[in-house]
Amino acid sequence: MRAMPSGSTSSRTTSPVLVDGVVAAGYAVSRKKDVATLEIEPYHKLSRGEVREVEDEGERFVRFMEDDAGRYEVVVAKFVA
């Protein structure tokens, strides 16, 4: 996974997530009190391995983006055609 920050200061901006060099999802970072959440919305069905990869990299990414949060969550939505 490679998250591509949009450069916007809005926390609800959807930015692309690359999986193996292909745009596979969009993401948004949100914060409620002490909890930072990375929400990922796939643009197509991801394999289990791809979901694990996105979750693992997403955990590191949200910790970097919201380093002062007390708790971190990564939520990968199910793809619905």
BELNOR-V660551 format. One record per residue. N is the residue number from 1. PHI is phi in degrees with one decimal (999 if undefined). NEAR is the number of other ideal C-beta (glycine too) atoms within 8 Angstrom. Layout:
# BELNOR-V660551
n = {N,N}
phi = {PHI,PHI}
near = {NEAR,NEAR}
This chain:
# BELNOR-V660551
n = {1,2,3,4,5,6,7,8,9,10,11,12,13,14,15,16,17,18,19,20,21,22,23,24,25,26,27,28,29,30,31,32,33,34,35,36,37,38,39,40,41,42,43,44,45,46,47,48,49,50,51,52,53,54,55,56,57,58,59,60,61,62,63,64,65,66,67,68,69,70,71,72,73,74,75,76,77,78,79,80,81}
phi = {999,-136.2,-85.1,-113.8,-56.9,-83.5,89.9,-82.8,-89.4,-73.3,-78.9,-103.7,-69.2,-91.5,-121.5,-76.5,-116.2,-98.4,-123.4,53.8,81.2,-116.8,-65.8,-116.7,-164.1,-119.4,-137.3,-144.5,-105.7,-128.5,-139.8,-124.2,52.8,-99.7,-111.2,-100.6,-123.8,-103.5,-103.5,-119.0,-116.2,-65.8,-92.9,-154.6,-66.4,-101.2,-70.1,-57.8,-63.3,-65.6,-63.0,-60.6,-62.3,-64.9,-64.1,-62.5,-68.5,-62.0,-60.7,-64.7,-64.6,-67.5,-65.1,-70.0,-68.7,-126.6,-64.3,-98.9,-72.3,-88.7,-144.4,-128.7,-133.6,-123.6,-119.3,-104.4,-69.5,-77.1,-74.1,-122.1,-73.6}
near = {11,6,12,8,5,7,3,5,3,5,8,6,8,8,11,9,15,12,12,4,4,6,7,12,14,10,14,11,12,9,10,5,4,5,11,14,13,16,10,14,9,12,8,6,5,13,6,6,6,10,10,8,10,17,10,9,11,15,11,8,11,16,11,7,9,11,6,3,12,4,7,12,9,12,8,12,8,5,9,3,2}
